[in-house]
Amino acid sequence: MNQYQSVTPSMIEELKTIVGAANVVFGDIEKLEPLSHDEIAERSYAHMPECVVRAGTAAEIAAILKFANRERVPVTPRGAGSGLSGGAVPLYGGIVLLCDRMNRVIEFDRDNMTITVEPGLVTNEINPIVREAGLFFAGYPMSLETCFVGGNVAENAGGGKAVKYGVTGRYVIGLEVVTPTGEIVRLGGKLMKDVTGYNLLQLMVGSEGTLGIFTEITLKLMPLPRASVDLLVLFETAEAAIAVVPRIMTLGGIIPTAIEFMDKTSIDASCQYLNETINSRGAGAMLLITVDGQDAAQVEREYDVVGESCFACGALEVFVADNHTTSERVWKVRRNIAEAFKVQSPHQSLEDIVVPIAAIPKMVSGAAEIAKKWDIAIPCYGHAGDGNLHATPVMNPAWTDDEWHGKLPLILTDLYRLTVSLGGTLSGEHGIGHKRKEYMPMVCSPAHMEMMRAIKRALDPGLILNPGKIFDS
Ligand SMILES: Cc1cc2nc3c(=O)[nH]c(=O)nc-3n(C[C@H](O)[C@H](O)[C@H](O)COP(=O)(O)OP(=O)(O)OC[C@H]3O[C@@H](n4cnc5c(N)ncnc54)[C@H](O)[C@@H]3O)c2cc1C
């Protein structure tokens, strides 16, 4: 039963007084439809909003959330909508609260090595600002050309540099948050250490827009590596490529920046989509390995050791991409795999499983067995150095839509059961949203689920902020 009120014309008038008439969309299906979904290929996860509000300040967001509690209207925060778990989908209609107007850099503080931004800044815009000062932001989701910093914090986004630098949460040191009841709270600041009470800052990170709306984000910056080299390593089979990953991680003293894995199906799909060619010489899979550091000679020594280890483990070829143009071409192929699959077929389920790194070979061979059992393709790619694989079940073209929708939950259950048996879990970086919530009991005990529900009820007693995500309240 929907416990919420429908948005009425008189409510719209009140919202217009908060954010201005130009920043409210109501009753215009064409303008509302693009905000009914994120980047999940299947449209069955979509749901129409009743209205869209583009807020410009924290005070406006606070007023909207107070209004929403009073009127019992759900509010779903939205960044760029590049999510892959349905987090920004307004499951119960109501208001979609767009953060795209809040895209300013508030302060670049060179001395404290921090940058403070609004949530609607595109992630890729940070590094050009701080590079000249010899600094960089280590967040590197493959969607960085479109996604927003607020969405990255809400999903605790990972990406292509997490093996060495970790995920977004490591760099979030300060937040201004509007609570679900409409209070404006500051958590953390420019501090490198802070144990003053519960770590509410990190509770917010990865909360998928269910516990608060971020309005200012302070990120820690890192010294810009002076040298960086990418290795493109070819293997005969996916199993051979993935088997090398734990070996590289235990080389002793070398922490690569990235170890990305792409099987042949993924490479071919992305190359076709981009009209690009990679000299893969018929290889069945590739690793894209980055090594970076401050000292070029050291980086060279390290990539020599990594390259030799790959050869020792059966690599067919190791190409060195030591200039920006070649590196960018290869990374572009990697970044566009998800988009390429989406264009090929909407009947696919981009998964985000994560297992301990030593279990990665078993995960890849197990996924191949599940593909065989169900007579489907499950291409695999992802952030292998983090144990994070985007295994993507794709519908058998001989099946009807109904067959696919009937079998997909069983296929996913097999995949998740295997993941859990290897010590892994449902999502490494894309989040649960509403796409994966029914599988949460496979990895979270009833007590664990109740702790999360209790936190949600304590912070959002009216259950108006992004309801129906992660779990049902
Ligand atoms: C081609 C492609 C590649 C991708 N590669 C990666 C990758 O490498 N690593 C990775 O981690 N993800 C990746 N993603 C997924 C996605 O880009 C990330 O989850 C990203 O962080 C979402 O940001 P967004 O601004 O698009 O957020 P949205 O999709 O708009 O929203 C995501 C969640 O954040 C919440 N939210 C948004 N703004 C706020 C705010 N201001 N306050 C509170 N909550 C908010 C929403 O309610 C929602 O729950 C990829 C997606 C695509 C399409």
The ligand as a Gaussian input file, in Angstrom:
#p B3LYP/6-31G(d) Opt

LIG

0 1
 C       29.302000       3.666000     -18.337000
 C       29.245000       3.665000     -16.834000
 C       30.393000       3.352000     -16.119000
 C       30.361000       3.349000     -14.729000
 N       31.516000       3.056000     -14.050000
 C       31.528000       3.074000     -12.705000
 C       32.731000       2.780000     -11.985000
 O       33.783000       2.522000     -12.554000
 N       32.667000       2.804000     -10.642000
 C       31.514000       3.089000      -9.968000
 O       31.525000       3.102000      -8.740000
 N       30.360000       3.355000     -10.635000
 C       30.335000       3.365000     -11.971000
 N       29.175000       3.638000     -12.647000
 C       27.931000       3.895000     -11.903000
 C       27.634000       5.386000     -11.606000
 O       28.256000       6.237000     -12.549000
 C       28.070000       5.745000     -10.192000
 O       27.270000       5.038000      -9.262000
 C       27.991000       7.248000      -9.862000
 O       28.575000       7.450000      -8.600000
 C       26.561000       7.785000      -9.874000
 O       26.622000       9.206000      -9.867000
 P       25.388000      10.072000     -10.412000
 O       25.707000      11.499000     -10.183000
 O       25.063000       9.686000     -11.791000
 O       24.253000       9.614000      -9.401000
 P       22.741000       9.162000      -9.679000
 O       22.698000       7.953000     -10.540000
 O       21.940000      10.327000     -10.086000
 O       22.321000       8.750000      -8.195000
 C       22.956000       7.683000      -7.543000
 C       22.520000       7.674000      -6.070000
 O       23.023000       8.821000      -5.429000
 C       21.972000       9.519000      -4.758000
 N       22.339000      10.932000      -4.802000
 C       22.649000      11.674000      -5.890000
 N       22.988000      12.918000      -5.523000
 C       22.901000      12.970000      -4.161000
 C       23.130000      13.976000      -3.184000
 N       23.509000      15.212000      -3.498000
 N       22.939000      13.658000      -1.876000
 C       22.554000      12.419000      -1.504000
 N       22.326000      11.429000      -2.398000
 C       22.495000      11.700000      -3.705000
 C       20.713000       9.141000      -5.520000
 O       19.565000       9.239000      -4.718000
 C       21.012000       7.698000      -5.891000
 O       20.673000       6.840000      -4.832000
 C       29.166000       3.648000     -14.040000
 C       28.016000       3.965000     -14.771000
 C       28.048000       3.971000     -16.145000
 C       26.799000       4.318000     -16.904000

